[in-house]
């Protein structure tokens, strides 16, 4: 296109520069050069003001920060305005009334559609500026009626991409929708101990508290010795009675881990260790069933 434009402008005789084909060609070149300028300047700004992020595999990439995103938006708006003025002049709208009509049309179009793009752009800037989470952080948000555990892959202008840790797939969520939810950042620990996880078990009243604690402690020791379970050895297991119900005692087991990416695997493997310890100590983890008075009388009559 640039070659054809140069041919028409400088080498082709009889061209007055007012043909419709030449105008369309000039407008296309302006649009392309504007896009190329925004892309190249945005890349330079991202490298200069962005943040280097290590990929899951080899290598790294540059992620946006608040400074790089805000500066990129400003540059895009500036180049867009300059391109719009150039297109108006090339199209032949030389009078102030004609040029104002075109700019007014573009302004009305942006005003009518601002509900679709403006909240997400502003929310993206708020997320980057507040640093509520950054890329590679593990967060927990609501996905409908269920909680989703995911890794923040990247925050773009209009949406944020997440990597679901359960189903191992990508999830796209609008930036404005993320701000409307309660986001739990599991990568920002409240203390140096790490993330405090809780497992709940219901055990019958016929098992003493000492036997329950012995079972959990043996499971914890087995988990510490297993190199595939990233559990914090230096912080002892916290065993508490959470509730005393009609059928069983609900015990809560608290442990610490600093590998939030392997959170699900740690839960599953530690539960397996507790199951093995319960079988070794002859303690049932199934919720007991309290017999009704009529059942007790019926059994007595049968005896």
C-alpha positions as a printed Julia matrix, in Angstrom:
303×3 Matrix{Float64}:
   0.0     0.0     0.0
   2.84    2.38    0.8
   4.44    1.57   -2.56
   1.22    2.24   -4.45
   0.71    5.52   -2.61
   4.22    6.65   -3.47
   3.68    5.69   -7.11
   0.45    7.67   -7.33
   1.9    10.68   -5.54
   5.26   11.07   -7.18
   5.48    9.01  -10.38
   2.01    8.73  -11.88
   1.11   11.67  -14.1
  -2.35   13.16  -14.16
  -3.07   12.35  -10.53
  -4.53   15.32   -8.74
  -4.6    13.56   -5.38
  -8.39   13.78   -5.14
  -9.35   10.32   -6.43
 -11.46    8.09   -4.2
  -9.01    5.2    -4.59
  -6.07    7.31   -3.5
  -8.0     8.64   -0.51
  -8.99    5.14    0.63
  -5.39    3.99    0.2
  -4.11    6.95    2.23
  -6.63    6.29    5.02
  -5.62    2.62    5.2
  -1.96    3.6     5.47
  -2.74    6.1     8.24
  -4.65    3.42   10.18
  -1.85    0.89    9.72
   0.93    3.3    10.71
  -1.09    4.39   13.75
  -1.54    0.79   14.87
   2.14    0.07   14.26
   3.19    3.17   16.23
   0.96    2.24   19.18
   2.28   -1.32   19.15
   5.97   -0.34   19.03
   5.7     2.48   21.57
   3.57    0.29   23.85
   6.19   -2.45   23.71
   8.94    0.04   24.59
   6.85    1.4    27.51
   6.14   -2.13   28.78
   9.84   -3.02   28.7
  10.77    0.26   30.4
   8.09    0.41   33.09
   6.76   -3.16   33.19
   7.57   -6.01   35.52
   9.46   -9.15   34.59
   7.52  -12.34   35.32
   8.94  -15.85   35.29
   6.87  -18.25   33.22
   5.84  -21.68   34.48
   8.25  -23.17   31.94
  11.5   -21.7    30.72
  12.04  -18.02   30.05
  10.22  -14.93   31.19
   7.96  -12.19   29.88
   7.15   -8.57   30.66
   3.9    -7.91   32.52
   2.06   -4.6    32.72
   2.17   -2.36   35.76
   0.02    0.64   36.57
   2.6     3.03   35.08
   3.02    1.08   31.84
  -0.75    0.54   31.4
  -1.65    4.2    32.05
   1.1     5.47   29.76
   0.09    3.02   27.02
  -3.54    4.18   27.21
  -2.44    7.82   27.02
  -0.25    7.11   23.98
  -3.04    5.16   22.3
  -5.5     8.04   22.81
  -2.98   10.61   21.54
  -2.08    8.61   18.43
  -5.77    7.86   17.84
  -6.67   11.57   17.92
  -3.83   12.43   15.55
  -4.87    9.63   13.19
  -8.49   10.81   13.27
  -7.45   14.37   12.37
  -5.27   13.06    9.53
  -8.08   10.87    8.19
 -10.49   13.83    8.27
  -8.05   15.96    6.27
  -7.3    13.21    3.76
 -11.01   12.49    3.29
 -11.55   16.09    2.24
 -13.51   17.45    5.22
 -11.67   20.74    5.18
 -14.33   23.02    6.64
 -14.76   23.35   10.4
 -18.38   22.24   10.21
 -17.58   19.04    8.32
 -14.65   18.16   10.55
 -16.7    18.89   13.66
 -19.48   16.64   12.38
 -17.09   13.7    11.96
 -15.5    14.23   15.37
 -18.94   14.62   16.93
 -20.08   11.34   15.38
 -17.04    9.53   16.8
 -17.63   11.16   20.19
 -21.3    10.13   20.28
 -20.36    6.56   19.3
 -17.81    6.34   22.14
 -20.29    7.85   24.6
 -22.99    5.33   23.68
 -20.61    2.37   23.99
 -18.65    3.52   27.04
 -20.6     1.14   29.28
 -19.03   -1.81   27.44
 -15.37   -0.8    27.66
 -14.81    2.07   30.12
 -15.54    0.14   33.4
 -13.16   -2.66   32.45
 -10.33   -0.29   31.5
 -10.72    1.71   34.71
 -11.03   -1.46   36.81
  -7.88   -2.83   35.18
  -6.0     0.32   36.17
  -7.4     0.11   39.72
  -6.31   -3.53   40.02
  -2.78   -2.74   38.83
  -2.49    0.34   41.03
  -3.89   -1.24   44.19
  -1.7    -4.33   43.79
  -4.48   -6.47   45.24
  -2.94   -9.29   43.24
  -0.32   -9.67   40.58
   0.54  -12.25   37.98
   1.46  -15.73   39.29
  -0.53  -15.12   42.51
  -2.98  -17.79   43.63
  -6.43  -16.35   44.32
  -9.82  -17.71   45.39
 -12.98  -16.14   43.97
 -16.59  -17.18   43.48
 -17.53  -18.84   40.19
 -21.29  -18.89   40.44
 -22.22  -20.96   43.48
 -18.75  -22.52   43.78
 -15.35  -21.2    44.8
 -12.63  -21.23   42.18
  -8.96  -21.62   42.99
  -6.83  -20.16   40.21
  -3.51  -18.58   39.28
  -3.5   -15.06   37.84
  -2.03  -15.47   34.36
  -2.2   -11.85   33.19
  -4.31   -8.72   33.56
  -5.17   -7.17   30.21
  -6.97   -3.93   29.36
 -10.49   -5.39   29.4
 -10.22   -8.74   31.19
  -8.06  -10.91   33.4
  -6.98  -14.41   32.44
  -6.88  -17.06   35.19
  -5.56  -20.62   35.21
  -7.97  -22.91   37.07
  -5.98  -25.17   39.42
  -8.74  -27.78   39.63
  -9.68  -28.34   36.0
  -6.42  -27.02   34.51
  -7.9   -24.62   31.97
  -7.97  -20.87   31.32
 -10.77  -18.64   32.58
 -11.47  -15.12   31.32
 -13.19  -12.67   33.69
 -13.98   -9.02   33.1
 -11.95   -6.62   35.22
 -15.09   -4.88   36.48
 -16.57   -8.22   37.58
 -13.44   -9.09   39.57
 -13.72   -5.81   41.48
 -17.31   -6.65   42.39
 -16.22   -9.89   44.08
 -14.33  -10.74   47.24
 -10.89  -11.87   46.12
  -8.8   -14.01   48.49
  -5.11  -13.71   47.65
  -3.59  -16.91   48.97
  -0.08  -15.84   47.96
  -0.06  -12.96   50.47
   0.45  -14.7    53.81
  -0.72  -13.01   56.99
   2.4   -14.24   58.82
   5.76  -15.8    58.09
   4.35  -19.23   58.89
   2.6   -19.42   55.54
  -0.92  -20.33   54.53
  -3.01  -21.87   57.32
  -5.12  -24.71   55.95
  -7.98  -26.48   57.76
  -9.32  -30.03   57.44
 -12.51  -31.16   59.2
 -13.3   -34.68   60.44
 -16.26  -36.13   62.36
 -15.33  -38.84   64.86
 -17.61  -40.66   67.27
 -17.84  -40.07   71.02
 -16.49  -43.53   71.72
 -12.99  -42.42   70.71
 -11.06  -40.47   73.32
  -9.4   -37.14   72.62
  -5.97  -38.62   73.28
  -6.49  -41.32   70.66
  -7.66  -38.73   68.13
  -4.64  -36.53   68.73
  -2.3   -39.5    68.45
  -3.83  -40.45   65.12
  -3.49  -36.93   63.66
   0.08  -36.55   64.96
   1.16  -39.81   63.36
  -0.42  -38.71   60.06
   1.38  -35.38   60.3
   4.71  -37.11   60.89
   4.11  -39.34   57.87
   3.27  -36.27   55.76
   6.44  -34.5    56.86
   8.53  -37.49   55.83
   6.87  -37.57   52.4
   8.78  -35.25   50.05
   5.75  -34.9    47.77
   3.71  -33.13   50.48
   4.9   -29.51   50.87
   3.84  -29.06   54.49
   5.68  -26.88   57.01
   7.48  -29.18   59.43
   8.67  -26.51   61.87
   5.13  -25.48   62.78
   3.3   -28.15   64.8
  -0.12  -29.42   63.9
  -3.02  -27.58   65.56
  -5.82  -29.95   66.63
  -9.02  -28.41   67.95
 -12.61  -29.45   68.69
 -14.8   -27.38   66.41
 -18.24  -28.68   67.32
 -19.94  -31.29   69.49
 -22.93  -32.54   67.55
 -25.59  -35.13   68.22
 -23.84  -37.84   66.28
 -20.11  -37.06   66.48
 -17.41  -34.63   67.51
 -16.17  -32.41   64.67
 -12.4   -32.01   64.85
 -10.48  -29.32   62.96
  -6.89  -29.96   61.93
  -4.76  -26.93   61.0
  -1.42  -27.09   59.21
   0.8   -24.58   57.38
   2.14  -24.59   53.83
   4.01  -22.07   51.69
   3.44  -23.82   48.38
   0.08  -22.3    47.47
   0.28  -23.59   43.9
   0.21  -27.19   45.2
  -2.58  -26.44   47.66
  -5.03  -28.99   46.28
  -2.42  -31.73   46.04
  -1.32  -31.07   49.61
  -4.89  -31.39   50.9
  -5.48  -34.64   49.07
  -2.21  -36.3    50.08
  -2.52  -35.21   53.7
  -6.08  -36.58   53.85
  -4.71  -39.86   52.56
  -2.13  -39.93   55.35
  -4.88  -39.29   57.91
  -6.96  -42.1    56.41
  -4.04  -44.51   56.68
  -3.44  -43.45   60.29
  -7.13  -43.95   61.14
  -7.04  -47.48   59.77
  -3.84  -48.23   61.67
  -5.37  -46.93   64.93
  -8.77  -48.56   64.28
 -10.61  -45.22   64.31
 -13.52  -44.7    61.93
 -13.72  -41.39   60.02
 -17.3   -41.99   58.93
 -19.98  -39.96   60.66
 -21.64  -42.17   63.29
 -25.42  -42.62   63.28
 -27.26  -42.07   66.54
 -29.86  -44.78   67.14
 -33.39  -43.69   67.94
 -35.07  -44.91   71.14
 -37.47  -47.12   69.12
 -34.51  -48.85   67.46
 -32.92  -49.53   70.83
 -36.17  -51.04   72.2
 -36.59  -53.17   69.05
 -33.07  -54.53   69.32
 -33.61  -55.31   73.06
 -36.8   -57.24   72.23
 -35.02  -59.21   69.55
 -32.25  -60.12   71.95
